[in-house]
Structures are given as C-alpha cells and as structure tokens.
C-alpha cells in the first residue's frame, strides 16, 4: 500500500473517530435530557445521534476494506466497498427520519385526542443548544476533511452530522415552545419533529442516489466526459477519441476509450502518446484512476471524435 493511501486512511480514521467520540457523548446527554427533561423529542433526537454513531462504525470498517489494493478476486480494487458504505449511511439516515416522523405523528394524534403532553425542562433546552453547536462544528470539520481526502463516505457522514444539528434545532423549537407558550402549545414539540424528519429523509435520499447510480455502473457526468476527451485530444498526435466509456469506482474512476493516431508511426510512439493521455487523465482525476486506451490507426485526419 502506498504512502498516499496510508495517509488517506489515517485521516479518514482520525476524523471519523473524532465524530464517534462527540456522538457518544451526545447520545448519553440526549438520553439523560430526554428522560429527566421530560422531552420525547429529545429522546428521538438521541436515537438519531445513535444512528450517527452506527454510521461512524460503518465508515471505519468499509474504508479499511476499500483501501486494500487490487487482488486476484478484485481486478478493479475494492473502491466500491466505500460506495456501499455511503449507500448504507444514506439508508440509515432515511430510516432514522422515518422513525422520527412516525413518533411525531403519534404524539400529535395523542395531543389532538386530549392527551396532555409533559412540559419539558430546562435540561432538555440546554442539551438541544449544546447538540446544535457541536454537531454543526462536526459537520463543517468532517465535510472539509472528506473533500480533502476525496471520500464520498466521509462527506456523507458529514451530512449525517448536519442532519443531527437540524434535528436538534427542531427539537429546540419544540422544547422552547412547550416550555414558554403554555400547555396548548406543547404540540409544537412533535410538530417540529415531523418537519425535521422530512428534511432528514430527503438528505438520506440525496446521499443514496449517487451511490446507487455508481453501483449500477452509471457513466460520469457529461461535463467530466467532455473534460476527459479534451485532455486526451490535447496530447500531440492523438487525432480523435471514440467509444468512450466511464464509471466511478469508490473515490476513483475507470475510463475505456479508443484513440485514433497516424497509422504510420511506430508502436513505441503510439504507446508513448497513450501513456501521455493516461498521465493527463490521472493528473486531473487522481493517481488511482483505471484507464484503458485502445490505439487505432487512421489515415483520414478529418475524422471527428464520437462517443
């Protein structure tokens, strides 16, 4: 394993372990605040934080596997284990949102049927503020590191932190309303939980969608394919590119194409041009990009590039 890969894994572990430590503390505080602070919304928020903790574990396990070099059974490496982890994070996020939604609806129905909800205490209010501040900081820290190491799973985990901050904000509104606006306004707690749960479900969907597309071998965006063509055509001696096929593998990409060159040049020269094209692509999309270029002779220099 290269030094660069080792450094990437260490950074992912470090940021994920920091998130796990913060989540572990918040889980305990939220459950305490929910039980002794008489806030069902805070208990639901604690469950959401627990799902964050679970996703941290998933990232640690799957990124370790994804960082393994290719072997006999995985010619294209293990990058899609990280994609799979990202999909699981999105799924768990959506399930957490569904759970919060169901709990909020149940409390609203009970309130409408005459059941008086308990008045939350100041403990729940304070912990909600602590959760918002700590999770927003954790989101910014984790997202920045995820982009730095080019890890979809880490960035997805950062959004899970952001969703927890949003959940806590909704909890704060509900708790504050129930505390200071009187008995008839205690329904604000579950109503806020319902609204927040919808945002959480949407966030989970947004995280899952690109991962599902990758697992289904979707092509790279058209803009990136156009950029790849331009990089290759920028190599002197490569006349046109066609049969371009692309896909993403974890934090890297795979590219297959046919490159047309003057048929009168030597095989050595043709190989040199193909290697230059590979270097150009890797310089833009990462050293772990998997590139296959089929060289074709051409005598008509007016041939146009086509996919």
Secondary structure as the mmCIF struct_conf table of DSSP 4:
data_model
#
loop_
_struct_conf.conf_type_id
_struct_conf.id
_struct_conf.beg_label_comp_id
_struct_conf.beg_label_asym_id
_struct_conf.beg_label_seq_id
_struct_conf.end_label_comp_id
_struct_conf.end_label_asym_id
_struct_conf.end_label_seq_id
HELX_RH_AL_P HELX_RH_AL_P1 UNK A 3 UNK A 36
TURN_TY1_P TURN_TY1_P1 UNK A 37 UNK A 38
HELX_RH_AL_P HELX_RH_AL_P2 UNK A 40 UNK A 66
TURN_TY1_P TURN_TY1_P2 UNK A 67 UNK A 67
BEND BEND1 UNK A 68 UNK A 68
HELX_LH_PP_P HELX_LH_PP_P1 UNK A 69 UNK A 70
STRN STRN1 UNK A 71 UNK A 71
TURN_TY1_P TURN_TY1_P3 UNK A 72 UNK A 73
STRN STRN2 UNK A 74 UNK A 74
TURN_TY1_P TURN_TY1_P4 UNK A 75 UNK A 76
BEND BEND2 UNK A 78 UNK A 78
HELX_RH_AL_P HELX_RH_AL_P3 UNK A 79 UNK A 112
TURN_TY1_P TURN_TY1_P5 UNK A 113 UNK A 114
HELX_LH_PP_P HELX_LH_PP_P2 UNK A 115 UNK A 120
HELX_RH_AL_P HELX_RH_AL_P4 UNK A 122 UNK A 148
TURN_TY1_P TURN_TY1_P6 UNK A 149 UNK A 150
HELX_RH_AL_P HELX_RH_AL_P5 UNK A 152 UNK A 180
BEND BEND3 UNK A 181 UNK A 181
HELX_RH_3T_P HELX_RH_3T_P1 UNK A 183 UNK A 185
TURN_TY1_P TURN_TY1_P7 UNK A 186 UNK A 187
HELX_RH_AL_P HELX_RH_AL_P6 UNK A 188 UNK A 215
TURN_TY1_P TURN_TY1_P8 UNK A 216 UNK A 217
HELX_LH_PP_P HELX_LH_PP_P3 UNK A 218 UNK A 221
HELX_RH_AL_P HELX_RH_AL_P7 UNK A 222 UNK A 233
TURN_TY1_P TURN_TY1_P9 UNK A 234 UNK A 234
BEND BEND4 UNK A 235 UNK A 235
TURN_TY1_P TURN_TY1_P10 UNK A 236 UNK A 237
STRN STRN3 UNK A 238 UNK A 249
TURN_TY1_P TURN_TY1_P11 UNK A 250 UNK A 251
STRN STRN4 UNK A 252 UNK A 262
TURN_TY1_P TURN_TY1_P12 UNK A 263 UNK A 264
BEND BEND5 UNK A 265 UNK A 265
HELX_RH_AL_P HELX_RH_AL_P8 UNK A 267 UNK A 285
TURN_TY1_P TURN_TY1_P13 UNK A 287 UNK A 288
STRN STRN5 UNK A 290 UNK A 298
BEND BEND6 UNK A 299 UNK A 299
TURN_TY1_P TURN_TY1_P14 UNK A 301 UNK A 302
HELX_LH_PP_P HELX_LH_PP_P4 UNK A 303 UNK A 305
#
